[in-house]
Amino acid sequence: MENEPKKYGRRRREMLEKQIVSRGVTNPLVLEAMSKVPRHLFVSEALVDSAYGDFPLPIGEGQTISQPYIIAEMTQCLELKGHERVLEIGTGSGYQAAVLAQIVYKVYTIERNNALFLQTRKLFDTLRYHNIVTRYSDGTQGWKQ
């Protein structure tokens, strides 16, 4: 990422090596995506120094951001090729959607909590994730056109 302190790039590389590759995640698309997404921007300022740790973190509203390995494993299990459209139910912090957006054509993500919805929409705009489409809605109903 441009204008990012070097420590975050180093922490991202360490996260990939020690938490993800060492546990058997080998898909190059997943590894490349996770090497690019600034996870520290998806947590509160108070937790930035813990963002790349091997554990979930609270993101407010009673929700958490999953630990990096879980994100990597779930993404690898999708066996994505790069041309897909993906529906995510529960945007949360937006980190999973951002990882997916590095790989696929389009991500559609639904969040039922308005505070999280507004927070992630703003972050996606700031980070220029133009292939993420967000919706404030109850995900149990899917994505109605």
Secondary structure as UniProt FT lines:
FT   TURN            2..3
FT   HELIX           6..15
FT   HELIX           16..20
FT   HELIX           21..23
FT   HELIX           28..36
FT   HELIX           39..42
FT   HELIX           45..50
FT   TURN            51..52
FT   STRAND          57..60
FT   TURN            61..62
FT   STRAND          63..65
FT   HELIX           68..77
FT   TURN            78..79
FT   STRAND          85..89
FT   TURN            92..93
FT   HELIX           95..103
FT   STRAND          106..111
FT   HELIX           114..126
FT   TURN            127..128
FT   TURN            130..131
FT   STRAND          132..136
FT   HELIX           139..141
//
